[in-house]
């Protein structure tokens, strides 16, 4: 068995099979992102998203998708952690019930296939910009942009680490 495997990490096909066995009325919440370096802001958002339903599906951008979306920011190329590593860490959180990777730049195909009752993004996303909103609302679902925990972002964390590394090299 692969050291980074976890029963919560599923292909879309595996998830759809599992979903068919969920009880009637099961309220499925969906969110997505890169989750490159997990920080308290992520954990907080995922816990609040999970509280909105009976199960949370996290759509995780593949490595190729992260590279296209994040490009070359200041600091190391993204993703810092591989999709297998990111999926494994996220699957270990109590608030995350399912992790499904996707390779596209947006989760629209995933949302269309999964048909969640609740779609959640962080507060840096205006409702009008949330991909999949039309799909979820057409099914009678809710789309929410939850406030972020102030002071946390992966980009800011990478910048702090890069700055500290540069200062250490200059004094070393």
C-alpha positions in Angstrom: 0.0 0.0 0.0 1.2 3.5 -0.9 2.4 5.5 2.2 0.4 8.5 1.0 -2.9 6.7 0.2 -6.0 7.4 2.2 -9.6 6.1 1.9 -10.9 9.7 1.6 -8.9 10.3 -1.6 -11.1 9.3 -4.5 -11.2 9.7 -8.2 -14.4 11.4 -9.5 -15.7 8.0 -10.6 -15.0 6.5 -7.2 -16.7 9.4 -5.5 -19.8 9.2 -7.7 -20.1 5.4 -6.9 -19.8 6.2 -3.1 -22.2 9.1 -3.4 -24.9 6.7 -4.7 -24.8 4.9 -1.4 -25.2 8.0 0.8 -28.5 8.2 2.7 -31.4 10.2 1.2 -31.3 13.9 2.2 -27.5 13.8 2.7 -26.4 17.5 2.4 -23.2 17.6 0.4 -20.9 20.7 0.7 -18.2 21.4 -1.9 -15.2 23.6 -1.9 -12.0 23.6 -3.9 -8.5 25.0 -4.1 -4.8 24.4 -4.3 -4.1 24.0 -0.6 -0.4 24.1 -1.3 0.8 24.7 2.2 -1.9 24.1 4.8 -2.3 26.9 7.3 -4.8 27.9 10.0 -6.9 29.9 7.5 -7.4 26.7 5.5 -8.3 24.6 8.5 -10.8 27.3 9.7 -12.5 27.6 6.3 -12.8 23.9 5.9 -14.3 23.4 9.3 -16.9 26.1 8.7 -17.7 24.7 5.3 -18.2 21.2 6.7 -20.5 22.6 9.4 -22.9 23.6 6.6 -23.8 20.0 5.6 -23.4 16.3 6.2 -20.2 15.8 4.2 -17.5 18.0 2.6 -16.0 17.2 -0.8 -12.8 19.1 -1.4 -11.9 19.5 -5.0 -8.1 19.7 -5.1 -6.2 21.2 -8.0 -3.7 18.8 -9.6 -0.1 19.8 -9.8 -0.5 20.8 -13.5 -3.5 22.9 -12.6 -1.6 24.7 -9.8 1.3 25.4 -12.1 -1.0 27.0 -14.6 -3.0 29.0 -12.0 -0.2 30.1 -9.7 2.6 30.4 -12.2 5.9 31.6 -11.0 5.2 33.8 -8.0 8.0 35.3 -6.0 9.7 32.4 -4.3 9.7 28.7 -5.3 7.7 27.4 -8.2 4.2 26.2 -7.2 3.0 23.8 -6.0 5.5 23.5 -3.2 3.9 20.2 -2.1 2.8 17.6 -4.7 -0.8 16.7 -5.3 -0.3 13.4 -3.5 1.2 15.1 -0.4 -1.5 17.8 -0.4 -4.3 15.3 -0.8 -2.9 13.1 2.0 -2.7 16.0 4.5 -6.2 17.2 3.6 -7.6 13.7 3.9 -6.3 13.6 7.5 -8.5 16.5 8.6 -11.7 15.6 10.4 -13.6 18.3 8.5 -12.8 16.8 5.0 -14.9 13.7 4.1 -13.7 13.3 0.5 -10.8 14.6 -1.6 -11.2 14.6 -5.4 -8.4 15.8 -7.6 -9.1 17.7 -10.8 -6.8 18.8 -13.6 -8.8 21.7 -15.1 -8.2 25.3 -14.3 -11.6 25.6 -12.7 -13.8 23.0 -10.8 -16.8 23.5 -13.1 -16.7 20.0 -14.5 -16.3 18.5 -11.0 -19.2 20.6 -9.6 -21.4 19.7 -12.6 -20.7 16.0 -12.0 -21.0 16.1 -8.1 -24.0 18.4 -7.9 -23.5 19.6 -4.3 -26.2 21.2 -2.3 -23.8 23.9 -0.9 -20.9 25.5 -2.7 -18.4 27.4 -0.5 -15.4 29.6 -1.3 -13.3 31.9 0.9 -14.3 35.5 1.4 -11.8 36.7 -1.2 -14.2 35.4 -3.8 -17.2 37.5 -4.7 -20.3 35.4 -5.2 -20.6 36.5 -8.8 -17.1 35.1 -9.5 -17.6 31.7 -7.9 -17.3 29.0 -10.5 -20.2 26.6 -10.5 -22.6 29.0 -8.8 -25.1 28.7 -11.6 -25.1 24.9 -11.5 -25.7 24.8 -7.7 -28.3 27.5 -7.7 -30.2 25.9 -10.6 -30.5 22.8 -8.4 -31.9 24.9 -5.5 -28.6 24.9 -3.6 -26.7 27.6 -1.7 -23.5 29.4 -2.7 -21.5 31.1 0.0 -18.4 33.2 0.3 -17.2 32.7 3.9 -15.0 35.4 5.6 -11.4 34.4 5.8 -9.4 34.1 9.0 -7.3 37.4 8.9 -3.6 37.2 8.4 -3.3 33.9 6.6 -2.5 33.1 3.0 -0.2 30.6 1.3 1.5 33.4 -0.8 2.2 35.5 2.3 3.6 32.4 4.1 5.9 31.6 1.2 7.0 35.2 1.1 7.8 35.2 4.8 9.8 31.9 4.5 11.7 33.2 1.5 12.5 36.5 3.3 13.7 34.6 6.4 15.8 32.3 4.2 17.4 35.3 2.5 18.1 37.0 5.8 19.7 33.8 7.2 21.9 33.5 4.1 23.0 37.1 4.4 24.0 36.7 8.0 25.4 33.2 7.7 
